Amino acid sequence: WICEELVHESHHPQIKEALNVICVSLKFTNKTVAHVACNMLHMLVHYVPRLQIYQPDSPLKIIQILIATITHLLPSTEASSYEMDKRLVVSLLLCLLDWIMALPLKTLLQPFHATGAESDKTEKSVLNCIYKVLHGCVYGAQCFSNPRYFPMSLSDLASVDYDPFMHLENLKEPEPLHSPDSERSSKLQPVTEVKTQMQHGLISIAARTVITHLVNHLGHYPMSGGPAMLTSQVCENHDNHYSESTELSPELFESPNIQFFVLNNTTLVSCIQIRSEENMPGGGLSAGLASANSNVRIIVRDLSGKYSWDSAILYGPPSVSGLSEPTSLMLSLSHQEKPEEPPTSNECLEDITVKDGLSLQFKRFRETVPTWDTIRDEEDVLDELLQYLGVTSPECLQRTGISLNIPAPQPVCISEKQENDVINAILKQHTEEKEFVEKHFNDLNMKAVEQDEPIPQKPQSAFYYCRLLLSILGMNSWDKRRSFHLLKKNEKLLRELRNLDSRQCRETHKIAVFYVAEGQEDKHSILTNTGGSQAYEDFVAGLGWEVNLTNHCGFMGGLQKNKSTGLTTPYFATSTVEVIFHVSTRMPSDSDDSLTKKLRHLGNDEVHIVWSEHTRDYRRGIIPTEFGDVLIVIYPMKNHMFSIQIMKKPEVPFFGPLFDGAIVNGKVLPIMVRATAINASRALKSLIPLYQNFYEERARYLQTIVQHHLEPTTFEDFAAQVFSPAPYHHLPSDADH
């Protein structure tokens, strides 16, 4: 009724009252009623956009109620020995996750104002309360004893629209779900004991899953790869030039550029050094900044999935283009004369003849101070400066009219002959030095050693940048030795990694869809249908979106990429669930072999959706199969209404939201049927002894890998294997880098 009212854009005030009843039922002592209420909230997630329009306060209120309900139930649930109690809290946590992912982040960051006086002192956002209740679920309800870590209570949410302590009619607990004489129970192996440790960790693992999911995907789903892709598809052998295999193989253990680690006994970390892209600074990762010629790839496998990151060390802006090559200073010979430049306007030349016949040329600066950039090689700086001072400051002249650069008269005590002897000795020394330089100019001992710019060094280790990054992150320190370890390298590790990567990181369901036309009552006529009425096609289109099976990267449900099971099929996915529909009219039926394959796929599904336009009711035995434990049969009626018939085996627990005999509007039919089919599939899986959810199974695989393959090492052995993951059999060439 709520869904139909929202579809018809209703602001009916009783919608809030109905939501109130559902939310209060979450803490009902009858766990079946509580589970049904939780399933209803799960289905209403698809109508969050309409709720925000027509009941704008309801979505955030429901999240707050889920938080307060979990806080209310957690202490008693931890002390309970019944698995049903713990499963209810787990269902509430997963329901809370779906509602969080459906709301925009700005809504979750709104401050929460409690009605209590003490709570008003500190303002906290709804997201803050979410992480507090998740923290309590991981580490125990004793965390709530500290007021700082208490999320919110039901009394804090009491208002005119919501009465958390509404009295509901007492309902008896249902009969046991498992009938010992049922057909299904007889096929299952009897379970004599239940692992108490598994029960004890149900809530903790679910809460850890919700935390990691929010950290990785809140505000980031769907990613650019589409809703079918939740985690990375990259493996250690990709872009690894030391490995030629297309999958994980033992040759990785001989690669010197890869090492496997365990972080906090919960997370597997692989570090690989790979080549950067050629002709692109930083390998295309650094936006043109100068970087090394190798990148570091980090592959992380944790409870929520697998993630791959590429990193590049950045040195700075790229080198300035057009720089001249480094030049070396050469000793110039005095006989290599340079062409003289004509004198400028502020210069005049004056020849002074010395007695020995040498002609000296003096440059007189009239207006400018002689500097290094204006002095020629053959000019004397001191001589030019003295001349400038004499011209610009005549008061400095020692003799009137005689420039400061004019040599003083010879002393009286020195004769002309003595003066000439001194001049000749100086000239002779000058000539000898000149001849010596000309003779020994090419001698290396006569030259100054040229200082060359150091050439960039390429690291000889193929793991250099990986260990550099690990060191910068502090992973090689003493403090991290208790939480950061190596993994043993063997083929069993590779098998378990491949097995872990093949596991889905979301809840998966495969559901069969049949079309029964007027007058069809046998298997062959139903399976050979290649299409249906327009109403049927509209219904199938509402179950999910069409995906191309040849390139679909999500859950396949046993369908093949080679077109033998069809080209397309409806597929639906959120960040927590994947559903693929085996639609009979989408699969080929042009031969006996294809009909057999179609029946095998459809018959192995435990939940069947049957669209029947026949005047007679659909019978269970028309499609012979050992499965098909739940049948959801849809009969079209007038005025776009549809009658629902649900047939299930006796041992199957109750599920919803649709029930046998329900009348549904066509606008909400696909979503209601899909939600009912998913809940039916969940109910069937709950019958499997020791059944584990996808996140429990993944946590168990991770724990097994850590227990069997963690390698305790001393700090020296750890440092040695980080320095060199594998021995070199050859020196790396330039091509290797």
Beta strands, then each sheet from edge to edge (+ up, - down):
strand 1: 111-112
strand 2: 124-125
strand 3: 258-263
strand 4: 267-275
strand 5: 290-291
strand 6: 294-302
strand 7: 305-311
strand 8: 314-316
strand 9: 347-353
strand 10: 359-365
strand 11: 484-487
strand 12: 507-516
strand 13: 545-548
strand 14: 568-573
strand 15: 577-583
strand 16: 607-612
strand 17: 630-636
strand 18: 641-648
strand 19: 663-665
strand 20: 710-711
sheet 1: 1+ 2-
sheet 2: 7+ 6- 4+ 3- 11+ 20-
sheet 3: 5+ 8-
sheet 4: 9+ 10-
sheet 5: 13+ 14- 15+ 12+ 16+ 17+ 18- 19+
end
